[in-house]
Amino acid sequence: MAEDEINVRTLATFETTLPADTVEWCPVEPYRHILACGTYGLVKGEPGTSTSRRGQILLLRITNDGELELLQEVCTSAVLDMKWLHVVDTVETRVLLAVVDSTGYLQIHQLENDGEKMELVLVAKLKVNDDENVLALSLDWSREKYTASFPIHDTSILVSDSAGQISRFTWRESGDLTKDFTWPAHMFQAWIVAFDYCDPFMFYSGGDDDRFLGFDCRTGSRPVVESKEHTTGVTSIHSNVNETFLLATGSYDQSVRLWDKRNFKKPISKICLDGGIWRLKWDPFTRQYLFAACMRNGFKIINHTDVISSVVVNYKEHEGLSYGCDWSFLKQPDLSRLNIPDGDTLISTCSFEEFTGTLKISVIDFWPDKHTADEDC
């Protein structure tokens, strides 16, 4: 497989006070230069007391010339995952960020802008599990900017937890957040949960019991898909909207698997990245490129063509564990307005070190089919 075929240049570096494990670019205009980073730190108490977890939600923006500016630091429990809501219609007019934390809460923050400053304001918070020792591990919104068309009424949020359960919540524009159900899914930690963006009734989960599961909300808590293809814990899942039946999964076993959702007996393609896969993100433009955080082996971008995948970016500028990665929704004209030359879009990566973390923003120049990329994104 070919490596380093695409040019990536580090633009800015930001040292986080605590280890950084998740980063997300805002997909909503005119805030696509805004990103959020979540941190996770262990705090040792007095002898005989338990270790506590604390974290931050860092709100940042890219300024002219590609500098990173910290806008706000929200102190909270350790952050495990976060995602912005992709606004696809007029049902939801607010810019929202969902966060899950180490005390087992789902938090909903609203981005507010009074013309002088931007900040996140907590508008809803709900416990995922009654057990105070359960951590909320991952989340997903039912709507994304590149979601296939189907009638939308209320918005759903899925959350996985360290007890192996999956919970679904309903968010209403009035600000009402309610829990719909909690289903048992995995024997150990449910590391990841993800909606099928092409089918509003389907969602998938992966756990430390090595199982990859699929559920249909119409048929109840019994999984309709169960695969033991992964040899260690399943940690990341992301469906591809351009290719309706394509789904990607990642695992501690260091491999990315591509699946045809019409047949889960075996993956249609598999590639080893020589590092446990923590996050996978299809690009928001062509959906041809898959961004992977590979824990002990940096960050990689895979070019997917039919069933053949090759590594086209091998980014190893971090010293710690590679945990968080995301594509920005900025395009070349946006970068020009920010006085960032020679690039088509920006990507973000963050790392988890023992006592601190690092967030990096890089400019990437590689869209070979930039003139045919989806301009509606």
Sequence and secondary structure as in RCSB ss.txt:
>XXXX:A:sequence
MAEDEINVRTLATFETTLPADTVEWCPVEPYRHILACGTYGLVKGEPGTSTSRRGQILLLRITNDGELELLQEVC
TSAVLDMKWLHVVDTVETRVLLAVVDSTGYLQIHQLENDGEKMELVLVAKLKVNDDENVLALSLDWSREKYTASF
PIHDTSILVSDSAGQISRFTWRESGDLTKDFTWPAHMFQAWIVAFDYCDPFMFYSGGDDDRFLGFDCRTGSRPVV
ESKEHTTGVTSIHSNVNETFLLATGSYDQSVRLWDKRNFKKPISKICLDGGIWRLKWDPFTRQYLFAACMRNGFK
IINHTDVISSVVVNYKEHEGLSYGCDWSFLKQPDLSRLNIPDGDTLISTCSFEEFTGTLKISVIDFWPDKHTADE
DC
>XXXX:A:secstr
   S SEEEEEEEEEESS EEEEEE  STT TTEEEEEE EEE  STTS  EEEEEEEEEEE GGG EEEEEEEE
ES EEEEEE    SSS  S EEEEEETTSEEEEEEEEE SS EEEEEEEEEES SSTT  EEEEEES  TT    
  SSEEEEEEETTSEEEEEEE TTS EEEEEEEE  SS   EEEE TT TTEEEEE TTS EEEEETTT SS SE
EE   SS EEEEEE SSSTTEEEEEETTSEEEEEETTB SS SEEEE SS   EEEE SSSS EEEEE BTT EE
EEEEETTEEEEEEEE   SSEEEEEEE    HHHHHHTT  S SEEEEEEEE SS EEEEEEEEE  TTTTTS T
T 
